Amino acid sequence: MGVTSIGLGGGCHWCTEAVFVALRGVCRVDQGFIRATTPDEGWSEAVVAHFNADAIPLEALIEVHLRTHASTSNHKMRGKYRSAVYVRSDAQRKQAEAVLDGLQSGFDVPLVTRVLDFEGFKPSEVRFQDYHRKNRGGPFCTRYIDPKLDLLRKEYRELLTEGVSATP
């Protein structure tokens, strides 16, 4: 199948970037802002995950995404932090919708995460890219990113790259 990409948004893109960089089969993560088609054309914090579908299935990426942000909360910051899977084709849309439908039973309340068409991407400023690696141990990382990585170590160890799977 080879390398493909998908957009994922839901929380702070610094956090989302750190989560997907930690997964095996993810070749690159572009942090920034994604917009979809109308009525979701406003820019929202997100990442583009480039991944080898033979090494990590889309279902695993979406499940990790749902478990590492408030995917069941329709909070007031959803404009800035749209909970979405941004797809690039009809086939990817059908697959993402089926994955979300299948994972819904693992949540006590309905998911707010939507499947949207990927319309555009603009990267974050360079100083914010690769935020966790550059700021490890800092207050933001300790409070928001590290708990997400701890969850991955506990629940998704088999999906992690070798350097992340070890307890810090």
GUVEXPA-178897 format. One line per 4 residues: number of its first residue (from 1); for each residue x negated, y negated, z of N, C-alpha, C, CB. Coordinates in steps of 0.1 Angstrom, whole numbers, plus 5000, padded with zeros to 4 digits. Glycine has a CB too. Layout:
NUM> X/Y/Z/X/Y/Z/X/Y/Z/X/Y/Z  ... .
//
This chain:
1> 4992/5012/5000/5000/5000/5000/4991/4988/5000/5009/5000/5012  4980/4987/5007/4971/4976/5007/4975/4965/5016/4970/4971/4994  4968/4953/5014/4970/4942/5023/4982/4934/5018/4957/4933/5024  4990/4930/5027/5002/4921/5025/5003/4911/5036/5015/4930/5023 .
5> 5012/4902/5035/5014/4892/5046/5028/4889/5049/5007/4879/5042  5030/4884/5061/5043/4881/5066/5042/4869/5076/5051/4893/5072  5052/4860/5076/5052/4850/5086/5059/4854/5099/5058/4837/5080  5054/4849/5110/5060/4852/5123/5060/4840/5132/5053/4864/5130 .
9> 5072/4836/5137/5073/4825/5145/5082/4827/5157/5078/4812/5137  5080/4821/5168/5089/4822/5179/5085/4815/5191/5090/4837/5182  5072/4813/5193/5066/4806/5204/5055/4797/5199/5062/4815/5215  5047/4793/5208/5035/4786/5205/5026/4793/5195/5027/4782/5218 .
13> 5022/4787/5185/5013/4794/5175/5000/4797/5181/5012/4785/5163  4995/4791/5191/4982/4795/5197/4984/4809/5203/4978/4785/5208  4995/4811/5210/4998/4824/5216/5001/4835/5205/5011/4823/5225  5009/4831/5195/5012/4841/5185/4999/4845/5177/5022/4834/5175 .
17> 4991/4835/5174/4978/4839/5168/4970/4849/5176/4970/4826/5165  4969/4846/5189/4961/4855/5198/4966/4869/5198/4960/4850/5212  4980/4870/5198/4986/4884/5198/4983/4891/5185/5001/4882/5199  4984/4885/5174/4982/4893/5161/4968/4895/5158/4989/4886/5150 .
21> 4959/4886/5162/4945/4888/5160/4940/4901/5168/4936/4876/5165  4947/4904/5179/4944/4916/5187/4947/4929/5181/4950/4914/5200  4955/4929/5170/4961/4942/5165/4952/4948/5154/4975/4940/5160  4950/4961/5155/4942/4967/5144/4951/4967/5131/4939/4982/5148 .
25> 4944/4966/5120/4951/4966/5108/4955/4952/5103/4964/4974/5108  4954/4942/5113/4956/4928/5109/4943/4922/5105/4962/4920/5121  4942/4919/5092/4929/4914/5086/4926/4899/5089/4929/4916/5071  4936/4891/5090/4935/4877/5092/4948/4871/5097/4930/4870/5079 .
29> 4947/4861/5105/4959/4854/5110/4957/4839/5107/4961/4857/5125  4966/4833/5100/4965/4819/5097/4975/4812/5106/4969/4816/5082  4970/4803/5115/4979/4796/5125/4983/4783/5119/4971/4794/5138  4996/4779/5121/5000/4766/5116/5015/4765/5117/4996/4765/5102 .
33> 5021/4760/5106/5035/4757/5106/5041/4763/5093/5038/4741/5106  5053/4769/5095/5060/4775/5083/5074/4768/5082/5061/4790/5085  5078/4767/5070/5092/4763/5067/5099/4773/5058/5092/4748/5061  5112/4773/5060/5120/4782/5052/5128/4774/5042/5128/4792/5061 .
37> 5138/4780/5036/5147/4773/5028/5158/4767/5036/5153/4783/5017  5165/4757/5030/5176/4750/5037/5186/4760/5043/5183/4741/5027  5190/4758/5055/5189/4747/5064/5177/4747/5073/5201/4745/5071  5167/4756/5071/5156/4758/5080/5143/4753/5073/5154/4773/5083 .
41> 5144/4742/5066/5133/4736/5059/5123/4728/5068/5137/4728/5048  5127/4726/5080/5118/4718/5089/5106/4727/5093/5125/4714/5102  5094/4721/5095/5083/4729/5099/5084/4734/5113/5070/4720/5097  5080/4746/5115/5081/4752/5128/5068/4760/5131/5093/4762/5129 .
45> 5063/4760/5144/5051/4767/5147/5052/4782/5144/5047/4765/5162  5042/4787/5137/5042/4801/5133/5028/4805/5129/5052/4803/5122  5027/4818/5125/5015/4823/5119/5018/4831/5107/5007/4832/5129  5008/4833/5098/5009/4842/5087/4999/4853/5090/5006/4835/5073 .
49> 5005/4865/5092/4996/4877/5095/4994/4885/5082/5003/4886/5106  4981/4886/5078/4977/4894/5067/4973/4907/5072/4965/4887/5059  4980/4918/5068/4978/4931/5074/4977/4942/5063/4988/4934/5084  4971/4953/5067/4970/4965/5059/4982/4974/5063/4956/4972/5060 .
53> 4992/4975/5055/5004/4983/5059/5001/4998/5061/5014/4981/5048  4989/5002/5055/4986/5016/5058/4980/5018/5072/4975/5021/5047  4975/5007/5078/4969/5008/5091/4979/5004/5102/4957/4999/5092  4988/4995/5099/4998/4991/5109/5011/4988/5102/4993/4979/5117 .
57> 5021/4995/5105/5034/4993/5098/5041/4980/5102/5044/5005/5101  5049/4975/5093/5056/4962/5096/5065/4964/5108/5065/4959/5083  5071/4976/5110/5079/4978/5122/5071/4975/5135/5084/4992/5122  5058/4979/5136/5050/4977/5148/5048/4962/5149/5037/4985/5147 .
61> 5045/4955/5138/5042/4941/5139/5055/4933/5144/5038/4935/5125  5066/4937/5139/5078/4930/5143/5082/4934/5158/5090/4934/5134  5080/4946/5162/5083/4950/5176/5074/4942/5185/5081/4965/5178  5061/4941/5182/5051/4933/5191/5056/4919/5191/5037/4934/5186 .
65> 5060/4914/5180/5064/4900/5179/5076/4897/5188/5068/4896/5164  5086/4906/5187/5098/4905/5196/5095/4905/5211/5108/4915/5192  5085/4914/5214/5082/4916/5228/5073/4905/5234/5076/4929/5230  5067/4897/5226/5057/4887/5230/5062/4872/5229/5044/4889/5223 .
69> 5075/4871/5226/5081/4857/5227/5095/4859/5232/5079/4850/5213  5102/4848/5234/5115/4848/5239/5125/4851/5228/5119/4835/5246  5125/4863/5223/5133/4867/5211/5148/4868/5213/5127/4879/5205  5152/4867/5226/5166/4868/5229/5172/4854/5234/5169/4879/5239 .
73> 5163/4844/5235/5167/4831/5241/5169/4821/5230/5157/4827/5251  5180/4815/5230/5183/4804/5220/5181/4790/5227/5197/4805/5214  5169/4789/5233/5166/4777/5241/5165/4764/5233/5152/4779/5248  5164/4753/5239/5165/4740/5233/5153/4737/5224/5166/4729/5243 .
77> 5142/4744/5225/5130/4742/5217/5129/4750/5204/5117/4744/5225  5140/4756/5200/5140/4765/5188/5137/4758/5175/5154/4771/5187  5139/4744/5175/5134/4737/5163/5119/4738/5161/5139/4723/5163  5112/4736/5172/5097/4736/5171/5092/4751/5171/5091/4729/5183 .
81> 5100/4759/5178/5096/4773/5180/5107/4782/5174/5093/4777/5194  5109/4782/5161/5120/4790/5155/5116/4805/5156/5121/4786/5140  5125/4813/5161/5123/4827/5162/5126/4834/5149/5131/4834/5174  5116/4837/5142/5118/4842/5128/5108/4852/5123/5119/4830/5119 .
85> 5112/4859/5113/5103/4867/5105/5104/4861/5091/5106/4883/5105  5094/4856/5085/5094/4849/5073/5089/4858/5062/5085/4836/5073  5098/4862/5053/5096/4872/5042/5092/4865/5029/5107/4881/5041  5085/4873/5021/5081/4868/5008/5087/4875/4996/5066/4870/5007 .
89> 5096/4885/4999/5103/4892/4988/5116/4898/4993/5094/4903/4982  5125/4902/4983/5137/4908/4987/5134/4922/4994/5146/4910/4975  5124/4929/4989/5121/4942/4995/5116/4940/5009/5110/4949/4987  5108/4930/5012/5103/4927/5025/5115/4923/5034/5092/4916/5025 .
93> 5124/4915/5029/5136/4911/5036/5144/4923/5041/5145/4901/5027  5147/4932/5032/5155/4944/5035/5148/4952/5046/5157/4952/5022  5135/4953/5045/5127/4961/5054/5128/4954/5068/5113/4963/5050  5125/4941/5068/5125/4933/5081/5139/4934/5088/5121/4919/5079 .
97> 5150/4932/5080/5163/4933/5085/5166/4947/5091/5174/4930/5074  5162/4957/5084/5164/4971/5089/5156/4973/5102/5160/4981/5079  5144/4968/5103/5136/4969/5115/5143/4962/5127/5122/4963/5113  5147/4949/5125/5154/4942/5135/5166/4949/5140/5157/4928/5130 .
101> 5174/4954/5131/5186/4962/5134/5183/4974/5143/5194/4966/5122  5172/4981/5139/5168/4993/5146/5162/4990/5160/5158/5000/5138  5156/4979/5162/5150/4975/5174/5160/4969/5184/5138/4966/5172  5171/4964/5179/5181/4957/5187/5185/4965/5199/5193/4953/5179 .
105> 5186/4978/5198/5191/4987/5209/5181/4987/5221/5193/5001/5204  5169/4982/5219/5159/4982/5229/5160/4969/5238/5145/4983/5224  5170/4960/5235/5171/4948/5242/5185/4947/5248/5169/4936/5232  5186/4942/5260/5199/4941/5267/5208/4931/5261/5196/4938/5282 .
109> 5203/4921/5255/5211/4910/5249/5208/4909/5234/5210/4896/5256  5216/4902/5226/5213/4901/5212/5200/4893/5209/5225/4894/5205  5193/4898/5199/5181/4890/5194/5185/4878/5187/5172/4899/5185  5178/4867/5188/5181/4855/5181/5171/4854/5169/5179/4842/5190 .
113> 5162/4863/5168/5152/4863/5157/5159/4865/5144/5141/4874/5159  5156/4856/5134/5162/4857/5121/5152/4861/5110/5169/4844/5117  5156/4866/5099/5148/4869/5088/5151/4857/5078/5151/4883/5081  5140/4850/5075/5141/4838/5066/5131/4839/5055/5139/4825/5075 .
117> 5135/4832/5044/5126/4832/5032/5114/4822/5036/5133/4827/5020  5102/4827/5033/5090/4820/5034/5089/4809/5023/5077/4829/5034  5089/4796/5027/5090/4786/5017/5076/4778/5016/5101/4776/5020  5070/4777/5027/5057/4769/5027/5050/4771/5040/5060/4755/5025 .
121> 5037/4768/5040/5028/4769/5051/5018/4758/5051/5020/4783/5052  5016/4752/5063/5005/4743/5064/4997/4746/5077/5010/4728/5065  4984/4747/5076/4976/4751/5087/4975/4741/5099/4962/4755/5083  4973/4746/5111/4970/4737/5122/4957/4730/5120/4970/4745/5136 .
125> 4954/4719/5127/4941/4713/5127/4931/4723/5131/4941/4700/5136  4919/4722/5125/4908/4732/5128/4905/4733/5143/4896/4728/5120  4906/4723/5150/4903/4723/5164/4912/4732/5172/4903/4709/5170  4924/4735/5167/4934/4743/5174/4934/4758/5169/4948/4737/5172 .
129> 4928/4760/5157/4927/4774/5152/4918/4782/5160/4923/4773/5137  4921/4795/5161/4914/4805/5169/4913/4800/5184/4900/4807/5164  4924/4795/5189/4925/4788/5202/4920/4797/5213/4939/4783/5204  4925/4809/5214/4922/4818/5225/4907/4821/5226/4930/4831/5224 .
133> 4901/4824/5214/4886/4827/5215/4878/4815/5219/4882/4831/5201  4882/4803/5215/4875/4790/5218/4877/4786/5232/4879/4779/5209  4889/4789/5238/4893/4784/5251/4896/4795/5262/4905/4775/5250  4890/4807/5260/4893/4818/5269/4889/4813/5283/4884/4830/5265 .
137> 4898/4817/5292/4896/4813/5306/4901/4800/5310/4881/4813/5309  4905/4792/5300/4911/4779/5303/4925/4780/5308/4911/4770/5290  4931/4769/5314/4944/4770/5320/4955/4775/5311/4948/4757/5326  4956/4770/5298/4966/4774/5289/4965/4789/5286/4966/4766/5276 .
141> 4953/4793/5283/4951/4807/5280/4955/4816/5291/4936/4810/5275  4950/4813/5303/4953/4821/5315/4968/4822/5318/4945/4815/5327  4975/4811/5316/4989/4810/5320/4998/4817/5309/4993/4796/5322  4995/4814/5296/5004/4818/5286/4999/4829/5277/5007/4806/5277 .
145> 4987/4829/5273/4982/4839/5263/4978/4852/5270/4970/4833/5255  4970/4851/5281/4965/4863/5287/4976/4873/5292/4957/4860/5299  4988/4868/5297/4998/4877/5300/5004/4885/5288/5010/4870/5307  5004/4879/5276/5008/4885/5264/4999/4896/5260/5010/4875/5253 .
149> 4986/4893/5262/4976/4903/5258/4976/4915/5269/4962/4897/5258  4978/4911/5281/4980/4922/5291/4992/4931/5288/4982/4915/5305  5003/4925/5283/5014/4933/5279/5010/4943/5268/5026/4924/5275  5003/4938/5258/4998/4946/5247/4989/4958/5253/4990/4938/5237 .
153> 4980/4955/5262/4972/4965/5267/4980/4976/5275/4962/4959/5277  4991/4972/5281/4999/4981/5289/5008/4989/5280/5007/4973/5299  5015/4982/5270/5026/4989/5262/5022/4993/5248/5037/4980/5262  5011/4987/5243/5008/4989/5229/4993/4991/5227/5012/4977/5220 .
157> 4986/4998/5236/4972/5000/5236/4968/5006/5222/4968/5009/5247  4976/5016/5217/4972/5023/5205/4971/5013/5193/4982/5034/5202  4977/5002/5194/4978/4992/5182/4966/4982/5183/4991/4985/5182  4959/4982/5194/4949/4971/5196/4935/4974/5190/4947/4969/5211 .
161> 4928/4964/5186/4915/4965/5182/4906/4970/5194/4909/4952/5176  4895/4975/5191/4887/4981/5202/4883/4971/5212/4874/4987/5196  4879/4959/5208/4875/4949/5218/4886/4944/5227/4869/4937/5211  4898/4945/5223/4910/4940/5231/4916/4950/5240/4920/4934/5222 .
165> 4915/4963/5235/4921/4974/5243/4915/4976/5257/4920/4987/5235  4903/4972/5259/4897/4973/5272/4902/4962/5281/4881/4971/5271  4904/4966/5294/4909/4956/5304/4898/4945/5305/4912/4963/5317  4902/4932/5305/4893/4922/5306/4885/4921/5319/4899/4908/5304 .
//
